[in-house]
Amino acid sequence: MLGAVERKIGQFVSELEDKEVSALYAKLPRGKRLRAKLILRIAGSSLPVVKTAAVVEMIHAASLLHDDVIDDADTRRSKPSLNALYGNKTAIMLGDILYSKGFFELNNIDPVVARLISHAVTQLSLGELKDVSLSKTFNVDKDLYLKMIYQKTASLIEASAGAAAVLAGKPKEPFMIYGRNLGLAFQMIDDLLDITQDSATLGKPALHDFVEGKTTLPYIYLYEALDKTGRVKLQSMHARVLKPEELNWLKVQFEERQILLKCYAQAKELIDEAVELMNALGEDALSEIATEMIDREF
């Protein structure tokens, strides 16, 4: 079924009748197509479902293009990012083209689906802005962090699940809760992997988030666990390249205070709730996707 989604994306891109856009899109990494898998698993493989999955993946690709520009990222999944290869202007414009084509195609699917996805993209953009703002200082507010990752990551997964339920004639509310939990857990695990995995596995430098100024959940929990001296030291490391001894200090603190286990437990709680909700509806097949969220590695 994913093959049908890939072909539909290819069709949408080719309909733009622009060889440069087609060539640029062909250079984008495909990723795991999590959102498309979720939509197909919930709603099957009818043409409206395949179109919705294709649009969502195009929107996701557009958001990553913009994200790489905002973060000055040189790589994406171990390969040079499009902005590194062709410049920020090209990356931004390709993202805008994918967004615009996606919104155009949404109008030909279902008005409720269009509203759900469009609202999620608004939330995604608000989350991206909030992420930039929070990166300017050392953020210790967990609620701000959770709202940001909901908007930036979870909102589109939530809308994907809700849109699929609408297309399948199923009640959208429990599926949106399921999608929201998946999205939050996905980002929490991403934040953990930034700390626990090596650069070769991540496809980007390890602990890159903190160097960029992003105070993710592990750092918030570590700040809460440290004494005054430790907090001052942690804050002094924010948004700069760290020395080897500083990296080691961080890893020791995370391990001794079991911060990473605490973060993992919070993500797992979200996944367990999502699985329980779907099992109650007889949607056992969705458990596999949820498990992939919590046990994955890059």
TORLUMDO-731511 format. One line per field, with one value per residue (C-alpha): residue number from 0; residue in one letter; x, y, z. Coordinates in steps of 0.1 Angstrom, whole numbers. Layout:
k <- c(NUM,...)
r <- c(A,...)
px <- c(X,...)
py <- c(Y,...)
pz <- c(Z,...)
This chain:
k <- c(0,1,2,3,4,5,6,7,8,9,10,11,12,13,14,15,16,17,18,19,20,21,22,23,24,25,26,27,28,29,30,31,32,33,34,35,36,37,38,39,40,41,42,43,44,45,46,47,48,49,50,51,52,53,54,55,56,57,58,59,60,61,62,63,64,65,66,67,68,69,70,71,72,73,74,75,76,77,78,79,80,81,82,83,84,85,86,87,88,89,90,91,92,93,94,95,96,97,98,99,100,101,102,103,104,105,106,107,108,109,110,111,112,113,114,115,116,117,118,119,120,121,122,123,124,125,126,127,128,129,130,131,132,133,134,135,136,137,138,139,140,141,142,143,144,145,146,147,148,149,150,151,152,153,154,155,156,157,158,159,160,161,162,163,164,165,166,167,168,169,170,171,172,173,174,175,176,177,178,179,180,181,182,183,184,185,186,187,188,189,190,191,192,193,194,195,196,197,198,199,200,201,202,203,204,205,206,207,208,209,210,211,212,213,214,215,216,217,218,219,220,221,222,223,224,225,226,227,228,229,230,231,232,233,234,235,236,237,238,239,240,241,242,243,244,245,246,247,248,249,250,251,252,253,254,255,256,257,258,259,260,261,262,263,264,265,266,267,268,269,270,271,272,273,274,275,276,277,278,279,280,281,282,283,284,285,286,287,288,289,290,291,292,293,294,295,296,297)
r <- c(M,L,G,A,V,E,R,K,I,G,Q,F,V,S,E,L,E,D,K,E,V,S,A,L,Y,A,K,L,P,R,G,K,R,L,R,A,K,L,I,L,R,I,A,G,S,S,L,P,V,V,K,T,A,A,V,V,E,M,I,H,A,A,S,L,L,H,D,D,V,I,D,D,A,D,T,R,R,S,K,P,S,L,N,A,L,Y,G,N,K,T,A,I,M,L,G,D,I,L,Y,S,K,G,F,F,E,L,N,N,I,D,P,V,V,A,R,L,I,S,H,A,V,T,Q,L,S,L,G,E,L,K,D,V,S,L,S,K,T,F,N,V,D,K,D,L,Y,L,K,M,I,Y,Q,K,T,A,S,L,I,E,A,S,A,G,A,A,A,V,L,A,G,K,P,K,E,P,F,M,I,Y,G,R,N,L,G,L,A,F,Q,M,I,D,D,L,L,D,I,T,Q,D,S,A,T,L,G,K,P,A,L,H,D,F,V,E,G,K,T,T,L,P,Y,I,Y,L,Y,E,A,L,D,K,T,G,R,V,K,L,Q,S,M,H,A,R,V,L,K,P,E,E,L,N,W,L,K,V,Q,F,E,E,R,Q,I,L,L,K,C,Y,A,Q,A,K,E,L,I,D,E,A,V,E,L,M,N,A,L,G,E,D,A,L,S,E,I,A,T,E,M,I,D,R,E,F)
px <- c(0,29,39,5,13,47,32,6,32,51,20,13,49,49,16,36,53,86,117,137,111,110,147,149,121,139,169,148,152,120,120,98,65,50,21,12,14,-9,-35,-34,-36,-67,-86,-74,-63,-91,-81,-92,-71,-40,-44,-46,-15,4,-6,4,38,43,34,58,86,79,81,115,128,120,132,166,169,159,183,212,213,238,225,192,193,231,229,235,204,188,197,234,234,214,211,184,163,159,150,124,108,106,89,64,57,50,28,8,3,-7,-33,-47,-51,-68,-97,-104,-106,-131,-139,-135,-102,-91,-99,-82,-49,-49,-54,-25,-2,-11,-2,30,41,32,53,82,81,78,108,129,118,125,159,170,172,175,139,129,92,80,46,60,81,51,30,58,63,25,23,55,53,22,-5,1,1,-30,-47,-35,-52,-83,-85,-81,-109,-132,-125,-131,-164,-150,-153,-124,-119,-103,-81,-69,-60,-41,-23,-16,0,20,33,43,60,78,93,103,121,138,151,164,181,199,216,220,230,262,266,269,236,217,230,238,262,252,238,231,198,214,242,215,199,170,162,144,127,159,176,146,144,182,179,152,174,206,217,223,259,250,222,245,270,242,229,265,267,235,237,274,298,307,342,348,348,315,299,311,297,264,262,273,246,219,229,234,201,182,169,167,148,123,118,114,88,68,69,59,30,16,21,5,-26,-28,-26,-52,-75,-72,-74,-107,-120,-107,-79,-52,-32,-24,-4,25,29,27,54,76,75,89,114,129,165,178)
py <- c(0,23,19,34,64,68,67,92,116,112,120,151,163,156,175,207,202,215,194,213,206,169,166,183,162,130,140,141,110,90,83,57,71,68,91,73,39,51,64,32,10,29,35,9,18,35,64,91,74,71,107,118,98,113,148,143,130,160,183,165,167,205,210,191,213,244,229,222,258,271,247,253,215,201,166,147,110,108,125,162,182,200,234,223,212,240,268,280,298,266,245,271,274,236,234,261,243,210,228,246,215,195,221,222,184,184,203,173,148,157,190,175,159,192,212,186,186,224,231,208,226,259,242,228,263,278,250,257,294,284,260,289,312,287,280,315,308,278,267,250,250,214,226,249,221,197,223,230,193,188,216,209,171,155,178,164,127,135,149,120,95,117,121,84,77,101,84,50,61,56,79,104,114,82,80,116,108,78,100,127,103,87,121,132,99,100,134,124,93,115,137,107,93,126,119,81,73,81,105,77,62,95,110,142,151,136,160,183,195,211,227,242,257,232,223,190,170,152,185,199,169,170,207,199,171,192,214,251,246,219,240,269,245,230,264,275,247,258,266,261,235,214,202,164,167,186,159,133,152,154,117,108,131,116,81,86,104,80,109,90,62,88,103,69,59,91,82,46,57,77,47,23,46,47,10,4,28,11,-24,-14,-5,-38,-20,-44,-39,-3,-16,-24,12,24,-1,11,46,35,8,24,32,52)
pz <- c(0,6,-30,-40,-18,-34,-68,-59,-45,-77,-97,-77,-82,-119,-123,-114,-148,-135,-141,-114,-87,-97,-96,-62,-47,-59,-37,-5,18,20,57,73,61,96,90,57,74,102,77,57,88,100,68,42,6,-12,-35,-10,17,-6,-16,20,29,0,10,46,36,12,41,64,38,34,72,73,45,65,98,83,72,106,124,99,95,71,71,70,78,72,38,29,35,5,20,23,-13,-30,-4,19,-7,-28,2,14,-20,-25,9,-1,-33,-15,10,-17,-38,-7,2,-33,-34,1,-15,-37,-9,19,37,72,63,47,79,102,82,75,112,121,97,114,147,132,121,155,172,149,159,196,192,179,207,234,220,228,266,289,292,325,319,311,301,274,261,259,242,216,208,205,180,161,159,174,158,123,135,155,124,103,126,128,90,85,109,91,57,73,89,124,154,150,187,201,170,175,211,198,172,197,222,194,183,218,225,191,199,234,221,195,223,241,210,206,239,238,202,184,155,129,140,143,110,129,158,191,217,188,202,233,213,191,222,225,262,257,284,297,303,321,344,350,359,385,400,403,432,427,416,391,377,371,353,332,321,313,287,269,232,226,215,245,255,260,298,297,275,299,329,312,305,340,355,332,343,380,384,360,340,307,323,337,302,286,313,304,267,274,295,265,242,267,269,231,228,254,237,204,218,234,199,184,165,177,145,155,185,162,151,187,197,169,184,218,207,176,168,138)
